[in-house]
Amino acid sequence: MHETEEEIADLQRLLDASIGRASGHLTGIVNDDHRLNARQLVTELTGMKVLVLATVTARGEPRTSCVDGHFLHGRWLFGTSPTAVKAKHMLARPAVSATHVDGERLGVFAHGQAHVVSEGPEFEAHNAYFTEFYGSDPQTWEGPGVVYATIEPAWMVAYAAEAASFPAG
């Protein structure tokens, strides 16, 4: 868990506002018994989680791909090749959606704006995190290097089949 108390409070406000704007259909599924709070969520999302990322083509068509998602400071963070189509999409049209699902046990759904960085202090901090996590510098991996992206969520909901069974953190 990398979140400060302020980041956890901000995430809780986002989760509350998001479910408050959700449709009756969604709130019928993600009700109080099936909703994770911010502290449960950041505890559960420690480490790498497979994240399905949706970007948008120039023609407005959705495209999905998987990335190694890391939930840090209440935001998804991931890396990708600067030559990847998803990187080009995010630079041109930063609106994205992301989903992490663990069977029927857990689902985390987010919509927001991608922020792609390829240099500077933020890039260096992300690179240091990934170097420590993976045990080698991603910039030395085969290919053209890595760019990093965070998702600034405007909407996020966390579903759990048995929310009470998740530790409070």
PyMOL commands that set and color helices and strands:
alter all, ss='L'
color gray80, all
select helices_A, chain A and resi 5-20+24-29+32-34+38-44+85-92+120-134+138-140+163-165
alter helices_A, ss='H'
color red, helices_A
select strands_A, chain A and resi 48-56+62-72+75-80+95-102+106-117+147-160
alter strands_A, ss='S'
color yellow, strands_A
deselect
rebuild
show_as cartoon
